[in-house]
Every structure is written in C-alpha cells, then in structure tokens.
Amino acid sequence: MPTHRALSSSFARLAPLALAALLAAGCAAKGEPPPPAPVGARENGTLIVTRADHNRSAELRVGERLVVRLPENPSTGFTWAIEETDRRLLALDGTDYAAPTEGFVGARGLRSFTFTARQPGEVALKFKYWRFWDGDASATEHYAITVQIRAGS
C-alpha cells in the first residue's frame, strides 16, 4: 500500500496537469482556444528552450538569461548558426557544444547558445543548420523563436 508521502508526491506532480486539463476543457466548452503550453523550462532563473519550442514565443525580463539547445553533429560539417537576432536587445554570451555521452558513433550532441536580455522589446531569434562553406543553400534545418523582453522587476 502506498505511503502518505508517496501519495502526496504523486498528487503534487499530477495536480498541475489536472488543472491544465480542466482549464483547456473549460476553454473548449466556451469555444475559446486552450491556453498555450509554457515555452521551455526554467532552471535557476534561466529559460531553456529546445527544438520542441520551434516557432513559439518566450518571455524574459531584462537581465534574465536564455539558453537555446539544438541537436547538432559537427562531424558531418553541419553546425547551427544564428541567422537573425537583435544584439541591442538580446546579447549572445557564448555558445557551447556537448558531445553525446551514449549512443552510436556520429550521434548528435547538443549545441547551446546563451543570451542575456538587455532591454525591453521583441526579438525574432532565428537559426540555421548549415555548412558555412557551402553557403545559405546548404541549410537543411531552421529554428525560430520570438522573444518578448519585459522591463525587469
């Protein structure tokens, strides 16, 4: 028989999902679209977005950080590059590549781009997966996210 602590822990994990389902059902009954799912995940005050967040909008406050993590295999010559941004609003702090820790040879690792929100505004942040020596025609994938930057609190 499950303990009280195990039941409480299960309820704590399931309660937000149940609430989201009830809200979505209520919106559907009224003919309204359900609220969008949250973009990315927050870790220690940093918003982390992935391929799953493609073509979505994220919100940051001035001073907050954003990390974009995309699958990459540089051994093929293909790498992610920033295609469009506004450096006045969203400053690139750096980029990093983490090789896969398991899997087959040639598996994709993760390319991370870290940004800091500098001032309020809206930024169209776009990336391309390409071989830079072959130019724009070599791009095989694209990633985009719109970042709304609000004044800090």
N, CA, C and O of each residue as an XYZ file, in Angstrom:
612
protein
N       0.846     -1.169      0.000
C       0.000      0.000      0.000
C       0.901      1.245      0.000
O       1.858      1.307      0.773
N       0.606      2.247     -0.864
C       1.445      3.430     -0.920
C       1.387      4.223      0.383
O       0.364      4.267      1.067
N       2.511      4.840      0.699
C       2.570      5.665      1.902
C       1.921      7.018      1.631
O       1.671      7.393      0.486
N       1.653      7.748      2.731
C       1.063      9.090      2.616
C       2.008     10.001      1.832
O       1.567     10.796      1.002
N       3.312      9.881      2.101
C       4.300     10.714      1.408
C       4.293     10.412     -0.091
O       4.357     11.335     -0.903
N       4.216      9.137     -0.468
C       4.190      8.756     -1.882
C       2.942      9.299     -2.564
O       3.008      9.778     -3.696
N       1.786      9.224     -1.867
C       0.553      9.752     -2.432
C       0.618     11.266     -2.575
O       0.175     11.815     -3.584
N       1.170     11.948     -1.567
C       1.300     13.409     -1.631
C       2.200     13.804     -2.778
O       1.908     14.756     -3.502
N       3.299     13.079     -2.951
C       4.244     13.377     -4.038
C       3.587     13.165     -5.395
O       3.769     13.969     -6.309
N       2.822     12.083     -5.527
C       2.116     11.815     -6.785
C       1.093     12.899     -7.071
O       0.972     13.361     -8.206
N       0.353     13.308     -6.038
C      -0.648     14.361     -6.215
C       0.014     15.672     -6.632
O      -0.496     16.378     -7.501
N       1.155     15.998     -6.012
C       1.854     17.252     -6.324
C       2.304     17.272     -7.779
O       2.315     18.329     -8.410
N       2.674     16.120     -8.313
C       3.104     16.056     -9.715
C       1.917     16.092    -10.663
O       2.016     16.666    -11.747
N       0.803     15.496    -10.281
C      -0.346     15.396    -11.174
C      -1.292     16.592    -11.088
O      -2.013     16.863    -12.048
N      -1.310     17.305     -9.980
C      -2.239     18.423     -9.800
C      -2.103     19.482    -10.889
O      -3.124     19.916    -11.422
N      -0.873     19.931    -11.257
C      -0.785     20.941    -12.317
C      -1.320     20.427    -13.656
O      -1.915     21.189    -14.418
N      -1.114     19.155    -13.943
C      -1.621     18.578    -15.193
C      -3.142     18.538    -15.187
O      -3.779     18.843    -16.196
N      -3.722     18.164    -14.059
C      -5.181     18.115    -13.955
C      -5.769     19.515    -14.094
O      -6.791     19.691    -14.758
N      -5.141     20.505    -13.481
C      -5.612     21.885    -13.585
C      -5.550     22.364    -15.032
O      -6.487     22.999    -15.515
N      -4.455     22.064    -15.727
C      -4.319     22.460    -17.140
C      -5.403     21.795    -17.979
O      -5.968     22.426    -18.873
N      -5.698     20.537    -17.703
C      -6.738     19.825    -18.456
C      -8.107     20.452    -18.202
O      -8.896     20.607    -19.135
N      -8.398     20.812    -16.956
C      -9.672     21.450    -16.641
C      -9.790     22.814    -17.328
O     -10.850     23.153    -17.853
N      -8.706     23.596    -17.324
C      -8.727     24.890    -17.994
C      -8.952     24.724    -19.491
O      -9.738     25.455    -20.094
N      -8.261     23.764    -20.081
C      -8.421     23.519    -21.520
C      -9.854     23.093    -21.829
O     -10.435     23.541    -22.817
N     -10.423     22.228    -20.989
C     -11.798     21.776    -21.207
C     -12.771     22.939    -21.077
O     -13.721     23.044    -21.854
N     -12.544     23.811    -20.103
C     -13.408     24.978    -19.925
C     -13.335     25.913    -21.120
O     -14.358     26.442    -21.554
N     -12.138     26.124    -21.660
C     -11.983     26.983    -22.835
C     -12.653     26.356    -24.049
O     -13.286     27.049    -24.845
N     -12.511     25.043    -24.185
C     -13.116     24.359    -25.331
C     -14.634     24.457    -25.257
O     -15.297     24.613    -26.283
N     -15.192     24.366    -24.043
C     -16.643     24.449    -23.880
C     -17.151     25.839    -24.249
O     -18.285     25.979    -24.707
N     -16.337     26.855    -24.058
C     -16.716     28.225    -24.395
C     -16.351     28.579    -25.830
O     -16.620     29.696    -26.272
N     -15.749     27.662    -26.560
C     -15.338     27.925    -27.930
C     -14.040     28.697    -28.021
O     -13.694     29.192    -29.093
N     -13.307     28.814    -26.915
C     -12.031     29.516    -26.897
C     -10.904     28.505    -27.059
O     -11.028     27.359    -26.626
N      -9.810     28.924    -27.679
C      -8.673     28.005    -27.768
C      -8.067     27.805    -26.383
O      -8.102     28.719    -25.559
N      -7.513     26.626    -26.116
C      -6.892     26.407    -24.809
C      -5.648     27.286    -24.673
O      -5.058     27.676    -25.681
N      -5.244     27.601    -23.448
C      -4.042     28.405    -23.273
C      -2.831     27.637    -23.781
O      -2.786     26.412    -23.667
N      -1.839     28.342    -24.344
C      -0.659     27.641    -24.848
C       0.143     27.030    -23.706
O       0.161     27.552    -22.591
N       0.795     25.930    -24.000
C       1.656     25.298    -23.010
C       2.860     26.205    -22.769
O       3.269     26.936    -23.671
N       3.428     26.168    -21.575
C       4.600     27.002    -21.311
C       5.738     26.678    -22.277
O       5.914     25.533    -22.695
N       6.496     27.700    -22.617
C       7.638     27.532    -23.517
C       8.857     27.191    -22.689
O       9.144     27.852    -21.691
N       9.580     26.154    -23.101
C      10.826     25.800    -22.443
C      10.659     25.387    -21.001
O       9.576     25.011    -20.553
N      11.768     25.470    -20.288
C      11.800     25.129    -18.863
C      12.742     26.103    -18.172
O      13.753     26.513    -18.742
N      12.410     26.462    -16.962
C      13.266     27.379    -16.197
C      14.128     26.570    -15.236
O      13.650     25.701    -14.508
N      15.425     26.895    -15.265
C      16.382     26.282    -14.348
C      17.244     27.391    -13.771
O      17.969     28.063    -14.506
N      17.170     27.585    -12.469
C      17.963     28.611    -11.786
C      17.816     29.988    -12.428
O      18.803     30.705    -12.590
N      16.597     30.359    -12.792
C      16.341     31.672    -13.361
C      16.664     31.807    -14.837
O      16.506     32.891    -15.399
N      17.113     30.738    -15.478
C      17.436     30.746    -16.906
C      16.344     29.995    -17.660
O      15.947     28.902    -17.257
N      15.858     30.582    -18.755
C      14.870     29.905    -19.587
C      15.615     29.072    -20.624
O      16.438     29.600    -21.371
N      15.329     27.777    -20.670
C      15.976     26.870    -21.615
C      14.933     26.404    -22.613
O      13.912     25.828    -22.237
N      15.198     26.659    -23.903
C      14.293     26.226    -24.959
C      15.004     25.213    -25.840
O      16.231     25.208    -25.946
N      14.200     24.346    -26.476
C      14.744     23.277    -27.305
C      14.003     23.240    -28.640
O      13.167     24.097    -28.928
N      14.322     22.248    -29.434
C      13.686     22.047    -30.742
C      12.157     22.009    -30.613
O      11.448     22.438    -31.523
N      11.662     21.507    -29.508
C      10.208     21.404    -29.292
C       9.542     22.774    -29.226
O       8.324     22.868    -29.382
N      10.309     23.833    -28.998
C       9.759     25.175    -28.878
C       9.831     25.974    -30.182
O       9.584     27.180    -30.188
N      10.166     25.304    -31.276
C      10.271     25.960    -32.591
C       8.979     26.703    -32.943
O       7.879     26.176    -32.776
N       9.134     27.937    -33.433
C       8.024     28.794    -33.866
C       7.084     29.187    -32.729
O       5.892     29.396    -32.956
N       7.600     29.286    -31.528
C       6.792     29.705    -30.388
C       7.330     31.014    -29.844
O       8.339     31.522    -30.332
N       6.674     31.559    -28.848
C       7.101     32.809    -28.214
C       7.494     32.547    -26.770
O       6.859     31.764    -26.064
N       8.553     33.218    -26.352
C       9.030     33.106    -24.976
C       9.065     34.506    -24.372
O       9.148     35.500    -25.092
N       8.999     34.575    -23.044
C       9.057     35.861    -22.369
C      10.195     35.875    -21.367
O      10.367     34.944    -20.580
N      10.972     36.957    -21.413
C      12.070     37.175    -20.476
C      11.925     38.549    -19.864
O      11.214     39.406    -20.389
N      12.599     38.751    -18.759
C      12.730     40.079    -18.161
C      14.176     40.539    -18.395
O      15.089     39.721    -18.505
N      14.364     41.855    -18.467
C      15.710     42.396    -18.641
C      16.620     41.806    -17.569
O      16.274     41.793    -16.388
N      17.775     41.322    -17.987
C      18.738     40.704    -17.079
C      18.654     39.194    -17.019
O      19.603     38.543    -16.582
N      17.528     38.617    -17.452
C      17.391     37.155    -17.440
C      18.163     36.545    -18.611
O      18.464     37.206    -19.605
N      18.468     35.262    -18.451
C      19.216     34.544    -19.483
C      18.318     33.563    -20.223
O      17.338     33.045    -19.686
N      18.689     33.331    -21.467
C      18.002     32.377    -22.346
C      19.052     31.443    -22.900
O      20.102     31.887    -23.365
N      18.774     30.138    -22.854
C      19.649     29.142    -23.479
C      18.832     28.409    -24.533
O      17.760     27.877    -24.245
N      19.353     28.385    -25.764
C      18.734     27.643    -26.858
C      19.588     26.402    -27.070
O      20.783     26.513    -27.347
N      18.985     25.211    -26.941
C      19.708     23.935    -27.105
C      19.149     23.203    -28.315
O      17.960     22.893    -28.379
N      20.030     22.933    -29.273
C      19.622     22.273    -30.513
C      20.540     21.095    -30.818
O      21.747     21.177    -30.586
N      19.975     19.983    -31.342
C      20.804     18.817    -31.672
C      21.731     19.131    -32.841
O      21.314     19.727    -33.835
N      22.995     18.724    -32.711
C      23.996     19.036    -33.739
C      25.012     17.905    -33.839
O      25.341     17.254    -32.847
N      25.502     17.685    -35.057
C      26.573     16.725    -35.288
C      27.636     17.394    -36.152
O      27.591     17.292    -37.378
N      28.596     18.079    -35.522
C      29.600     18.804    -36.292
C      30.509     17.902    -37.135
O      31.173     18.384    -38.052
N      30.544     16.598    -36.835
C      31.396     15.705    -37.635
C      30.889     15.586    -39.073
O      31.628     15.133    -39.947
N      29.645     15.983    -39.331
C      29.094     15.965    -40.687
C      29.386     17.276    -41.424
O      29.124     17.402    -42.620
N      29.936     18.255    -40.682
C      30.173     19.572    -41.263
C      29.024     20.528    -41.016
O      29.156     21.729    -41.251
N      27.898     20.014    -40.546
C      26.744     20.866    -40.281
C      26.805     21.395    -38.843
O      27.063     20.647    -37.900
N      26.562     22.688    -38.702
C      26.507     23.318    -37.393
C      25.376     24.343    -37.381
O      24.942     24.819    -38.430
N      24.912     24.673    -36.191
C      23.898     25.709    -36.042
C      24.574     27.071    -36.023
O      25.645     27.234    -35.438
N      23.954     28.031    -36.658
C      24.437     29.412    -36.665
C      23.257     30.348    -36.489
O      22.140     30.044    -36.909
N      23.510     31.482    -35.867
C      22.460     32.490    -35.707
C      22.226     33.140    -37.063
O      23.149     33.635    -37.710
N      20.975     33.122    -37.466
C      20.591     33.695    -38.756
C      20.021     35.107    -38.587
O      20.215     35.963    -39.450
N      19.320     35.346    -37.476
C      18.731     36.663    -37.225
C      18.567     36.870    -35.735
O      18.163     35.960    -35.012
N      18.884     38.080    -35.275
C      18.674     38.475    -33.886
C      18.786     39.990    -33.806
O      19.030     40.650    -34.816
N      18.613     40.532    -32.634
C      18.827     41.953    -32.379
C      19.735     42.037    -31.158
O      19.283     41.882    -30.024
N      21.016     42.284    -31.403
C      22.008     42.266    -30.321
C      21.823     43.390    -29.316
O      22.318     43.306    -28.192
N      21.121     44.433    -29.708
C      20.854     45.523    -28.757
C      19.928     45.043    -27.649
O      20.044     45.473    -26.501
N      19.001     44.141    -28.003
C      18.020     43.651    -27.034
C      18.431     42.344    -26.376
O      18.162     42.127    -25.195
N      19.077     41.478    -27.134
C      19.412     40.131    -26.670
C      20.875     39.854    -27.006
O      21.214     39.604    -28.163
N      21.735     39.899    -25.996
C      23.175     39.751    -26.207
C      23.599     38.289    -26.141
O      23.206     37.564    -25.226
N      24.400     37.856    -27.112
C      24.961     36.499    -27.096
C      26.117     36.470    -26.109
O      27.097     37.199    -26.262
N      25.994     35.613    -25.086
C      27.063     35.455    -24.100
C      28.069     34.408    -24.542
O      29.250     34.497    -24.205
N      27.609     33.412    -25.297
C      28.515     32.368    -25.749
C      27.772     31.185    -26.315
O      26.545     31.107    -26.260
N      28.543     30.265    -26.862
C      27.991     29.027    -27.413
C      28.871     27.876    -26.960
O      30.062     28.046    -26.700
N      28.259     26.700    -26.870
C      28.979     25.526    -26.380
C      28.413     24.287    -27.066
O      27.238     24.253    -27.432
N      29.254     23.273    -27.235
C      28.805     22.000    -27.802
C      29.077     20.895    -26.791
O      30.185     20.780    -26.268
N      28.061     20.083    -26.519
C      28.200     18.924    -25.633
C      28.031     17.669    -26.475
O      26.951     17.413    -27.009
N      29.096     16.892    -26.594
C      29.051     15.646    -27.365
C      28.114     14.654    -26.676
O      27.917     14.723    -25.463
N      27.527     13.720    -27.462
C      26.648     12.724    -26.838
C      27.448     11.847    -25.880
O      28.605     11.522    -26.143
N      26.827     11.470    -24.776
C      27.513     10.641    -23.783
C      27.257      9.161    -24.012
O      27.946      8.314    -23.443
N      26.263      8.845    -24.849
C      25.978      7.448    -25.176
C      25.390      7.389    -26.571
O      25.037      8.416    -27.151
N      25.290      6.206    -27.096
C      24.725      6.062    -28.436
C      25.816      5.670    -29.419
O      26.944      5.358    -29.036
N      25.455      5.693    -30.675
C      26.375      5.246    -31.708
C      27.327      6.376    -32.130
O      27.077      7.553    -31.873
N      28.417      5.979    -32.780
C      29.376      6.950    -33.298
C      28.655      7.831    -34.315
O      27.923      7.333    -35.169
N      28.863      9.119    -34.218
C      28.209     10.043    -35.139
C      26.848     10.524    -34.656
O      26.155     11.236    -35.383
N      26.450     10.147    -33.435
C      25.170     10.621    -32.895
C      25.250     12.125    -32.632
O      26.331     12.673    -32.414
N      24.106     12.770    -32.655
C      24.071     14.208    -32.412
C      24.258     14.527    -30.933
O      23.727     13.849    -30.054
N      25.022     15.571    -30.693
C      25.152     16.136    -29.358
C      24.237     17.346    -29.281
O      23.262     17.438    -30.027
N      24.545     18.281    -28.379
C      23.720     19.478    -28.225
C      24.565     20.742    -28.339
O      25.574     20.896    -27.650
N      24.141     21.633    -29.210
C      24.729     22.974    -29.312
C      23.884     23.887    -28.442
O      22.657     23.887    -28.544
N      24.532     24.663    -27.589
C      23.830     25.606    -26.719
C      24.287     27.025    -27.028
O      25.481     27.300    -27.141
N      23.317     27.914    -27.162
C      23.569     29.342    -27.318
C      23.005     30.013    -26.077
O      21.840     29.807    -25.736
N      23.825     30.820    -25.392
C      23.383     31.502    -24.177
C      23.307     33.008    -24.442
O      24.255     33.614    -24.940
N      22.158     33.595    -24.099
C      21.897     35.015    -24.319
C      21.474     35.661    -23.004
O      21.005     34.984    -22.089
N      21.647     36.988    -22.925
C      21.119     37.776    -21.813
C      20.229     38.869    -22.382
O      20.607     39.565    -23.325
N      19.033     39.016    -21.795
C      18.104     40.066    -22.217
C      18.645     41.401    -21.714
O      18.869     41.578    -20.517
N      18.854     42.349    -22.650
C      19.476     43.630    -22.298
C      18.491     44.770    -22.112
O      18.664     45.604    -21.224
N      17.452     44.812    -22.950
C      16.464     45.891    -22.821
C      15.134     45.421    -23.384
O      15.091     44.475    -24.172
N      14.040     46.079    -22.984
C      12.706     45.651    -23.419
C      12.532     45.729    -24.939
O      13.113     46.581    -25.611
N      11.722     44.821    -25.446
C      11.412     44.783    -26.871
C      11.087     43.374    -27.314
O      10.938     42.465    -26.497
N      10.980     43.203    -28.630
C      10.681     41.898    -29.211
C      11.796     41.519    -30.174
O      12.218     42.327    -31.002
N      12.268     40.285    -30.058
C      13.365     39.794    -30.885
C      12.921     38.542    -31.635
O      12.426     37.590    -31.032
N      13.102     38.553    -32.950
C      12.934     37.336    -33.751
C      14.303     36.664    -33.757
O      15.240     37.155    -34.387
N      14.411     35.545    -33.055
C      15.674     34.821    -32.942
C      15.610     33.616    -33.864
O      14.810     32.704    -33.653
N      16.467     33.616    -34.903
C      16.426     32.545    -35.912
C      17.805     31.914    -36.082
O      18.839     32.578    -36.008
N      17.771     30.599    -36.314
C      18.989     29.821    -36.503
C      18.879     29.001    -37.785
O      17.783     28.719    -38.270
N      20.042     28.626    -38.321
C      20.078     27.721    -39.475
C      21.124     26.646    -39.211
O      22.163     26.893    -38.598
N      20.817     25.444    -39.696
C      21.723     24.292    -39.581
C      22.348     24.117    -40.949
O      21.675     23.699    -41.891
N      23.625     24.431    -41.069
C      24.234     24.532    -42.386
C      25.718     24.183    -42.369
O      26.327     23.999    -41.316
N      26.270     24.100    -43.563
C      27.717     24.030    -43.769
C      28.132     25.411    -44.260
O      27.847     25.787    -45.397
N      28.797     26.152    -43.407
C      29.063     27.553    -43.732
C      29.839     27.725    -45.030
O      29.655     28.725    -45.722
N      30.708     26.769    -45.378
C      31.483     26.910    -46.612
C      30.653     26.671    -47.872
O      31.069     27.022    -48.976
N      29.474     26.068    -47.694
C      28.575     25.850    -48.835
C      27.501     26.936    -48.937
O      26.701     26.927    -49.872
N      27.478     27.862    -47.990
C      26.546     28.982    -48.045
C      25.124     28.639    -47.625
O      24.834     27.526    -47.186
N      24.239     29.636    -47.774
C      22.849     29.507    -47.318
C      22.089     28.354    -47.972
O      21.186     27.786    -47.358
N      22.439     28.003    -49.201
C      21.735     26.921    -49.892
C      21.941     25.564    -49.201
O      21.186     24.624    -49.447
N      22.957     25.464    -48.340
C      23.233     24.191    -47.666
C      22.379     23.989    -46.408
O      22.394     22.906    -45.823
N      21.644     25.009    -45.991
C      20.842     24.895    -44.764
C      19.782     23.801    -44.917
O      18.993     23.808    -45.861
N      19.785     22.864    -43.970
C      18.829     21.749    -44.014
C      17.744     21.874    -42.952
O      16.699     21.231    -43.055
N      17.983     22.696    -41.934
C      17.000     22.889    -40.867
C      17.016     24.350    -40.447
O      18.022     25.046    -40.584
N      15.877     24.798    -39.931
C      15.768     26.149    -39.387
C      15.068     26.061    -38.034
O      14.272     25.154    -37.789
N      15.375     27.016    -37.165
C      14.757     27.101    -35.853
C      14.479     28.566    -35.590
O      15.328     29.418    -35.850
N      13.295     28.867    -35.075
C      12.937     30.252    -34.764
C      12.139     30.316    -33.480
O      11.346     29.426    -33.171
N      12.360     31.366    -32.753
C      11.587     31.643    -31.549
C      11.505     33.168    -31.420
O      12.474     33.879    -31.687
N      10.342     33.648    -31.010
C      10.172     35.075    -30.768
C      10.331     35.308    -29.272
O       9.708     34.629    -28.456
N      11.169     36.271    -28.922
C      11.431     36.548    -27.515
C      10.871     37.926    -27.163
O      11.274     38.944    -27.727
N       9.943     37.929    -26.226
C       9.380     39.171    -25.697
C      10.173     39.517    -24.445
O      10.206     38.736    -23.494
N      10.816     40.692    -24.442
C      11.602     41.107    -23.286
C      10.869     42.230    -22.571
O      10.575     43.272    -23.158
N      10.581     42.004    -21.299
C       9.853     42.963    -20.468
C      10.853     43.662    -19.531
O      11.936     43.141    -19.262
N      10.477     44.828    -19.051
C      11.314     45.540    -18.089
C      11.506     44.681    -16.844
O      10.594     43.960    -16.442
N      12.658     44.752    -16.247
C      12.951     43.955    -15.045
C      12.100     44.395    -13.874
O      11.524     45.484    -13.876
N      12.028     43.534    -12.873
C      11.212     43.898    -11.703
C      12.058     43.996    -10.463
O      11.542     44.291     -9.385
